[in-house]
Amino acid sequence: MITVAYEKEKGLRENYQRPNGYSISVSKTIEAPVSTLYRKCENKEAQDKWLSKYDGKMIIRKSTPNKSMRITWVDGKSNLEINFYDKGESKSQIVVQHNRLHDKKQANKMKLYWKDSLERLYQSLRS
């Protein structure tokens, strides 16, 4: 952390920049059990309702039910870590970390994408 802070201060590293590309993280707390939230992320038909422009091409490489998912994103180059946290009765948190993004512009674009997507996920659970 000290190295990252130093590099940012000296202008040697940008926000979201990592040694293997750029990485962003977005989270949302949702009024739903973690099992329901996990199913909405795992099921292809449910994904169609809250993910846009992904074309069903993402690949779930590893999943631990109600805990986490490791996914290769549609570009085949970047990847996702999605974690699920139980926050009490009928409340949970989802955290999406998108790694290996090409540049700062793509990182900013994907941060907005995931923020909007998690809001659509929230809305899909309310209806």
TIMAR-403040 format. One record per residue: x, y, z of N, C-alpha, C, O in turn. Coordinates in pm, whole numbers, padded with zeros to 5 digits, always signed. Layout:
XYZXYZXYZXYZ;...
// end
This chain:
+00081-00118+00000+00000+00000+00000+00087+00126+00000+00052+00227-00062;+00199+00119+00070+00289+00234+00074+00344+00263-00064+00353+00379-00106;+00381+00157-00136+00434+00173-00271+00330+00235-00364+00360+00326-00441;+00206+00184-00355+00098+00236-00440+00074+00384-00409+00060+00465-00501;+00068+00419-00281+00046+00560-00243+00160+00648-00295+00136+00758-00345;+00281+00600-00282+00397+00676-00330+00390+00695-00482+00408+00805-00532;+00362+00585-00555+00355+00592-00700+00242+00685-00746+00259+00758-00844;+00129+00683-00678+00019+00774-00713+00058+00918-00689+00031+01005-00772;+00123+00944-00575+00165+01080-00541+00265+01134-00642+00262+01253-00676;+00354+01049-00691+00458+01090-00787+00410+01086-00932+00485+01118-01024;+00285+01046-00951+00232+01041-01087+00277+00919-01166+00269+00919-01289;+00324+00817-01098+00371+00696-01165+00262+00592-01181+00280+00494-01254;+00148+00612-01115+00039+00516-01122-00092+00594-01117-00106+00689-01040;-00188+00554-01202-00320+00617-01206-00417+00545-01114-00390+00433-01069;-00531+00610-01087-00637+00541-01014-00675+00415-01089-00678+00412-01212;-00704+00311-01014-00745+00179-01064-00631+00100-01128-00651-00017-01163;-00514+00157-01144-00406+00088-01214-00340-00016-01123-00312+00011-01006;-00316-00134-01179-00248-00244-01112-00136-00292-01205-00131-00253-01322;-00049-00377-01154+00060-00427-01240+00012-00500-01367+00080-00497-01469;-00108-00565-01359-00157-00641-01475-00277-00574-01542-00361-00642-01601;-00285-00444-01533-00395-00370-01596-00467-00285-01493-00410-00248-01390;-00590-00255-01521-00671-00171-01432-00777-00258-01366-00818-00360-01421;-00820-00217-01248-00915-00294-01171-01013-00198-01102-00972-00099-01042;-01141-00231-01111-01244-00149-01044-01329-00239-00955-01333-00361-00974;-01395-00178-00859-01482-00252-00769-01609-00171-00745-01605-00050-00726;-01723-00241-00747-01853-00179-00722-01931-00273-00630-01927-00395-00647;-02003-00216-00534-02083-00300-00445-02222-00239-00426-02245-00120-00449;-02314-00326-00383-02450-00280-00354-02510-00372-00249-02497-00494-00257;-02576-00313-00152-02651-00388-00052-02795-00393-00099-02854-00291-00135;-02852-00514-00097-02984-00537-00155-03071-00612-00055-03024-00702+00015;-03197-00575-00049-03291-00642+00039-03338-00772-00025-03444-00778-00088;-03256-00875-00007-03287-01009-00057-03190-01106+00010-03077-01069+00041;-03234-01228+00032-03142-01327+00087-03025-01350-00008-03039-01337-00130;-02910-01384+00046-02792-01404-00036-02813-01516-00139-02758-01510-00249;-02891-01617-00104-02918-01728-00198-02994-01679-00321-02967-01725-00432;-03087-01587-00303-03163-01530-00415-03071-01446-00503-03077-01455-00625;-02989-01368-00440-02894-01283-00513-02797-01369-00595-02770-01339-00711;-02747-01474-00534-02654-01564-00603-02721-01627-00726-02661-01632-00833;-02843-01675-00709-02916-01737-00822-02934-01639-00937-02922-01679-01053;-02961-01513-00907-02978-01412-01012-02849-01390-01090-02852-01350-01207;-02737-01416-01028-02607-01398-01094-02564-01523-01169-02491-01514-01267;-02607-01638-01123-02564-01764-01181-02650-01806-01301-02599-01864-01397;-02778-01778-01296-02874-01824-01396-02871-01737-01521-02886-01615-01512;-02851-01799-01637-02841-01724-01764-02967-01644-01795-02958-01529-01840;-03084-01701-01772-03209-01629-01800-03223-01508-01708-03267-01401-01752;-03186-01523-01583-03193-01411-01489-03091-01303-01527-03119-01184-01513;-02975-01344-01575-02871-01249-01617-02923-01158-01728-02892-01039-01731;-03002-01215-01817-03057-01136-01929-03138-01017-01881-03151-00918-01954;-03194-01024-01762-03279-00918-01711-03202-00803-01648-03253-00692-01638;-03079-00829-01605-03007-00721-01537-02871-00688-01597-02816-00581-01570;-02816-00777-01677-02692-00745-01749-02726-00701-01890-02810-00763-01956;-02663-00595-01937-02688-00552-02074-02560-00565-02155-02450-00549-02102;-02576-00595-02282-02464-00600-02377-02357-00703-02341-02239-00682-02372;-02394-00810-02277-02293-00909-02246-02302-01031-02337-02209-01111-02342;-02411-01045-02408-02429-01148-02511-02415-01292-02461-02393-01382-02541;-02427-01314-02332-02421-01449-02278-02287-01518-02292-02278-01640-02275;-02183-01443-02323-02053-01505-02351-01959-01509-02231-01845-01554-02244;-02004-01465-02115-01915-01474-02000-01910-01619-01953-02007-01694-01966;-01796-01658-01898-01774-01797-01858-01748-01802-01708-01652-01743-01659;-01835-01873-01637-01814-01892-01494-01710-02003-01480-01737-02119-01512;-01593-01966-01430-01483-02063-01415-01493-02140-01284-01462-02259-01278;-01535-02070-01181-01544-02132-01049-01653-02061-00969-01666-01939-00976;-01729-02139-00895-01829-02077-00810-01844-02156-00681-01836-02278-00679;-01865-02084-00576-01896-02140-00446-02035-02086-00411-02049-01967-00385;-02136-02172-00411-02273-02126-00391-02287-02031-00272-02240-02057-00162;-02354-01919-00300-02386-01816-00201-02263-01745-00144-02275-01673-00044;-02147-01765-00204-02023-01703-00155-01951-01622-00263-01927-01503-00247;-01917-01690-00375-01835-01621-00476-01845-01685-00613-01888-01800-00628;-01804-01607-00712-01795-01654-00851-01669-01594-00912-01633-01480-00883;-01603-01672-00997-01488-01624-01074-01526-01642-01220-01560-01751-01264;-01519-01532-01295-01576-01529-01430-01478-01468-01528-01411-01369-01498;-01468-01529-01647-01400-01465-01758-01505-01381-01830-01608-01433-01871;-01478-01251-01844-01574-01158-01903-01585-01181-02053-01505-01255-02110;-01681-01118-02117-01712-01140-02258-01597-01107-02352-01591-01160-02463;-01506-01020-02311-01393-00987-02397-01287-01096-02399-01195-01092-02480;-01300-01195-02309-01204-01305-02303-01070-01267-02241-00982-01351-02228;-01056-01141-02203-00928-01093-02149-00939-01049-02004-00850-01078-01923;-01046-00981-01969-01064-00935-01832-01144-01039-01754-01206-01128-01812;-01143-01026-01623-01216-01122-01541-01285-01054-01425-01254-00941-01387;-01381-01126-01370-01461-01076-01259-01444-01164-01137-01429-01286-01146;-01446-01099-01023-01460-01167-00895-01588-01110-00836-01597-00990-00810;-01685-01196-00814-01810-01152-00754-01822-01221-00619-01817-01344-00610;-01839-01142-00515-01853-01196-00380-01987-01157-00322-02038-01047-00347;-02044-01248-00245-02175-01229-00184-02159-01236-00032-02092-01325+00021;-02222-01141+00037-02213-01134+00182-02352-01125+00243-02433-01042+00203;-02379-01211+00339-02504-01209+00413-02499-01092+00510-02406-01081+00590;-02598-01005+00504-02603-00886+00591-02723-00890+00686-02774-00786+00726;-02765-01009+00720-02880-01022+00810-02999-01080+00738-02991-01118+00621;-03110-01087+00808-03231-01146+00752-03277-01071+00627-03308-00952+00632;-03281-01143+00517-03328-01089+00389-03251-00966+00342-03310-00877+00280;-03122-00960+00369-03038-00851+00323-02901-00907+00290-02846-00987+00366;-02845-00865+00177-02714-00914+00137-02641-00809+00055-02700-00712+00007;-02513-00830+00040-02429-00738-00037-02361-00816-00149-02317-00929-00131;-02355-00753-00264-02281-00808-00377-02166-00712-00406-02184-00590-00409;-02047-00768-00427-01930-00689-00462-01873-00746-00592-01838-00864-00600;-01866-00661-00694-01811-00701-00824-01676-00631-00840-01667-00509-00833;-01573-00712-00861-01441-00655-00892-01406-00701-01034-01400-00820-01062;-01382-00604-01120-01350-00631-01260-01200-00601-01278-01156-00488-01261;-01123-00705-01313-00978-00698-01321-00926-00711-01464-00997-00756-01554;-00803-00670-01482-00731-00680-01609-00795-00597-01721-00796-00637-01837;-00846-00482-01683-00901-00390-01782-00785-00321-01853-00679-00299-01795;-00807-00286-01979-00700-00238-02067-00641-00103-02025-00519-00088-02021;-00728-00006-01992-00678+00128-01961-00777+00201-01870-00882+00147-01834;-00741+00323-01833-00824+00401-01741-00961+00430-01800-01061+00428-01729;-00967+00455-01930-01095+00483-01996-01188+00362-01984-01306+00377-01951;-01135+00243-02009-01217+00123-01997-01256+00099-01850-01368+00055-01823;-01165+00127-01757-01196+00111-01614-01312+00202-01574-01404+00157-01506;-01309+00326-01615-01417+00420-01585-01548+00375-01648-01654+00382-01585;-01541+00328-01772-01660+00280-01843-01721+00159-01770-01843+00152-01752;-01636+00065-01728-01686-00055-01662-01736-00025-01520-01828-00091-01471;-01679+00072-01455-01728+00112-01322-01873+00161-01334-01958+00124-01253;-01901+00244-01434-02037+00290-01459-02128+00174-01500-02242+00165-01454;-02076+00086-01587-02153-00030-01631-02199-00113-01511-02316-00149-01500;-02105-00144-01421-02139-00228-01307-02230-00157-01208-02317-00220-01147;-02211-00029-01191-02301+00046-01103-02443+00040-01157-02537+00014-01081;-02460+00063-01286-02592+00055-01349-02648-00087-01345-02766-00107-01320;-02563-00186-01370-02606-00326-01370-02654-00370-01233-02755-00440-01222;-02583-00331-01129-02626-00369-00994-02757-00300-00956-02837-00356-00881;-02777-00181-01007-02907-00114-00984-03018-00192-01057-03126-00209-01001;-02992-00239-01180-03091-00320-01252-03116-00452-01179-03230-00500-01175;-03012-00511-01122-03027-00633-01042-03120-00606-00925-03213-00683-00899;-03096-00497-00855-03180-00457-00743-03325-00442-00787-03416-00495-00723;-03346-00371-00898-03482-00350-00948-03549-00482-00989-03669-00500-00969;-03471-00573-01048-03529-00703-01090-03574-00786-00970-03665-00867-00982;-03511-00765-00856-03552-00838-00734-03673-00774-00668-03743-00840-00590;-03699-00649-00697-03814-00578-00638-03943-00607-00714-04052-00591-00659;-03931-00650-00839-04053-00672-00919-04100-00815-00915-04201-00849-00977;
// end
